[in-house]
Amino acid sequence: MRLRSIFTNSFGILLSRITGLGRDVLMASALGASVWSDMFFVAFKLPNLFRRIFAEGAFTQAFMPSFIASKNKGVFATSIFLRFLLFLFAFSLVITLFPEPMTKLLAWGWSWELIEQTAPLTAINFWYLDLIFIVTFLATLLQYKEHFATTAMSTALLNISMICALWIYMKEEPQTVAYAVSFAVLIGGVLQVGAHLITLHHFKLDRLLFGGWKYRNKKDVKEEEIHFKNLFLPGILGNSTPQISAFVDTILATFLMTGSVSFLFYANRIFQLPLAIIAIATATVLFPTVSKALKNGQEEKAYENLTQAFWLLSFLLGAAMIGGILLAEPIVWLLFERGKFTQAETLQTVFVLQMYMIGLLPFGLAKLFSLFLYASHRHRKAAKIAVYSLITSVTASLILMHPMGAAGLALAGSIGGWVLFIFTVKEVGFGKFRHIILHRRSLYFLAVMPLFALIIYELNGWILTLIR
């Protein structure tokens, strides 16, 4: 297992998430959990949804196996890039011209007056989708060269851009702040593209794309394109379960009390920190290695990497899950309770965060096991499993949203995460899973986690006496 690459990727993601938390701290201080914060988060939700689907799954996991197998890599890469970019440009143009219907789709429970106020923000933020596709495409080429640091760290550029806008316009009217942050999103996207282009030139991969453009009409890559299409469409569904679930939750939250969209956003940002640093970083690094190993018939090597990564994730995610549940109030208090973000809003966010954290371990481990489904081209199986998880999550959301509010939506997502994990393990093989857990590390895990929970519980009581 490539521990050095994993830790390098984790460090880059950590840097990005720390700057992201800094951005959210300023956002909470400037807008609190208000109508305008809800409006911005709704406007940013759709491009952010596509970013997570593209950057953390579907495109890379469909493109990488097809790219590895392609004999004309430059022509294939250029062909896929141009088709996606033209489609997304046209889509963004339509949203710019008609933003109200898309905004209404994101916030069914809002009045048309509020929709009309939010629509311009939706139009601005949506162009980030085009920029993040370019970033994702270039990042996938860099992953082929087993370079991960640029992509991991580049999100910090987006956050820094938004932090600068918040810092400059902090004392302005909420409407001005929301517009400033929206334009900062686009500036951050341009900076991300620039960073990837510089790195691409360093690895001389720009020559691959120029060659692909030059010979695109002379070399046939129809077979590779069909293979990519067959993997990509199921891959979208297979990778997007948590994102679609969160998207549906945002829509449902518009029917709840004011601030519910913001409670979900702030809590999910904290939840995503350990998930990204530990699980996504590990899966991103292992995917090219596992894909190449399975293609070359080295199945034993692939499963050896799985075993090592499983225990690394189990201990780290297990500790993060316990810490997140027990220390939720001090964490939210430290990060957000200032300015217009009140103690009452802290308590609402704490409950939501605790419900999210219940799903941290299964979501992280499901991400790991799904590598083998995508690396072995079983995208349709992964999509089928994702449908089971999504149906479970949405059904639970509808049941829990009224008795529990926004926290019920978060708990429903966690329930869906457990379903995703169980079915993914079943498809990979319970026999292989049994072989992994029948190890002395299981005894270490069962001994360490309760002791860790007791320590964190006592620490939480001590911290609460200080801050309250």
WOZI-V421030 format. One record per residue. BURIAL is I if it has 24 or more other C-alpha atoms within 12 Angstrom, else O. Layout:
# WOZI-V421030
burial: <BURIAL | BURIAL>
This chain:
# WOZI-V421030
burial: <I | I | O | O | I | I | I | I | I | I | I | I | I | I | I | I | I | I | I | I | I | I | I | I | I | I | I | I | I | I | I | I | I | I | I | I | I | I | I | I | I | I | I | I | I | I | I | I | I | I | I | I | I | I | I | I | I | I | I | I | I | I | I | I | I | I | I | I | I | I | O | I | I | I | I | I | I | I | I | I | I | O | O | I | I | O | O | I | O | O | O | I | O | O | I | O | O | O | I | I | O | I | I | I | I | I | I | I | I | I | O | O | O | I | I | O | I | I | I | I | I | I | I | I | I | I | I | I | I | I | I | I | I | I | I | I | I | I | I | I | I | I | I | I | I | I | I | I | I | I | I | I | I | I | I | I | I | I | I | I | I | I | I | I | I | I | I | O | I | I | O | O | O | I | I | O | I | I | I | I | I | I | I | I | I | I | I | I | I | I | I | I | I | I | I | I | I | O | I | I | O | O | O | O | I | O | O | I | I | O | O | I | I | O | O | I | O | O | O | O | I | O | O | I | I | O | I | I | I | I | I | I | I | I | I | I | I | I | I | I | I | I | I | I | I | I | I | I | I | I | I | I | I | I | I | I | I | I | I | I | I | I | I | I | I | I | I | I | I | I | I | I | I | I | I | I | I | I | I | I | I | I | I | I | I | I | I | I | I | I | I | I | I | I | O | O | O | O | O | O | O | I | I | O | I | I | I | I | I | I | I | I | I | I | I | I | I | I | I | I | I | I | I | I | I | I | I | I | I | I | I | I | I | I | I | I | I | I | O | I | I | I | O | O | I | I | I | I | I | I | I | I | I | I | I | I | I | I | I | I | I | I | I | I | I | I | I | I | I | I | I | I | I | I | I | I | I | I | I | I | I | I | I | I | I | I | I | I | I | I | I | I | I | I | I | I | I | I | O | I | I | O | O | I | I | I | I | I | I | I | I | I | I | I | I | I | I | I | I | I | I | I | I | I | I | O | I | I | O | O | O | O | I | O | O | I | O | O | O | O | O | O | O | O | I | O | O | O | I | O | O | I | I | O | O | I | O | O | O | I | O | O | O | O | O | O | O | O>
